[in-house]
Amino acid sequence: MLLFSHLDPAQAAEAARGATLTGVVLASMVTLDWWVQGKTQVMPSLSKQPEEIVDMETRIVDSS
């Protein structure tokens, strides 16, 4: 609110709400991008690693 001290209180509150919303949206976008990049690095596509593909019977035996 100190940044908006030149405005009357109603305008300052509106400006602060807009700045806060903008910050939340930008932080969400950065976090989502970071999460997606992490998922693609940790879990690469099986089409790029066909030797990692196992059939269902093997998967069932391995889990027991």
Phi, psi and omega in degrees: 000334179297329179292337183251026184292342179281351180261161174288162188304322181292317178292322180295319179296318178296317179295320179294321177298316179297317179294320179295315179298318178299317178297319180295317180296315180296318179296321178296318180295317179295317180295316179297318178297317178298318181294316180295317178297320178295319179294321182286333178280323181283322183242079180292160181296136178291337178294337177272346180227072185297338180291343179277347182284127178236152180280169185296322181296318178296319181296320179293318180294320182293328185279346182268000000 
